[in-house]
């Protein structure tokens, strides 16, 4: 897990005393927030502002009591939290030191150096509450993020969160296994996402409980999901892929999966590199199948995460067969293919009606690591086709030579794309006849990651544009 500037925690303050020193508007804002969380807020200030007087008369939840004097050490005794709203650093430092000596977590408003915890921006769909922190670095940015989240979280989610709280004892009473309980809440969540503004009805509760009880006998059976990770950009994951990743117990992933995609998976999920990557030491496919089946047999929800789309040159057929042979439920979650990702980045239509009547995907990598012996050369030399070549780096020179010998025009536009859609993406424009040496130069210069080659007349405009950009970049460096 990456380092955290702050640990996000949520204090349970219902009925607990919070001591707040200061009578300014800033103190009033904090007192209102604490009262809304159910705290018994004791505000100690010689001259409380008008806002504090109004708040004490009509608090949102917990009582707000005003004490018209300066704070003392005794005021910290038994407090759940201590909040200081004072202008001077010296006073803030003294308050923080006193609170820490008393063993009370302390926050001094707008003085991060004296704080044990921070108040973040809040999205309130209570009991669903979202907190946002920038570690004090950019409060305005934090507020902008809050506004974004406000826009995408429906107000109706508060009803679903309240239903979850009231239904939880009924779910617990069923005595379900861990996996059974999680399946119940996943179905609940799916319904909430389908109809966020609808209030959860008793009929839905009864239906979900009955289904969970019916499935209790199969609680020990796991499952396998083959999920497309897309070409690399995590924003290209489908909504279903995100949902499945966030319910996984184990994620078996390839080297070609971008690290940012793994961050989307459930934090508690075990993530295991199974290393299927061309031309490098890799796990054997039979071993991956066996591991996948073994984990699912233990009751785990296994996600087999594959770069691009799992059904395009991903050996999905072998893994599906292994799961079915073991009697394990298996599903496939399609992903944005590497070809689609590359085409999107190139802004090129692979089926441009002026240039292509057919789109074909081929692999340049057979089981033995060499160029496949059964390629259809008449299809590869079709001038009205757009061809996408997967895993081409080691065998492209041979493929191009044979295609040209079979009649493909060596001047046909071609482009290699490394790490499509990722920050380190590299495009290498050329022609079929000149791409091999250009490919070698790009690798020598550090181009890496998954590589695709696209060729055909539909690629011409994109290759020309990419070449122009590359020439401009080289000129700038010179």
Helices and strands as residue ranges (DSSP letters): E 17-21, H 25-36, E 40-44, H 50-57, E 64-67, G 73-76, E 81-84, H 89-101, E 105-108, G 112-114, E 121-125, E 128-132, H 139-152, H 157-173, H 178-194, H 202-214, G 215-218, E 223-228, G 234-236, H 239-245, E 250-253, H 259-262, E 270-273, H 285-297, E 301-306, H 316-325, E 329-333, H 338-346, E 358-363, H 377-380, E 385-390, H 396-405, E 413-418, E 426-431, H 435-444, E 451-455, G 457-459, H 460-477
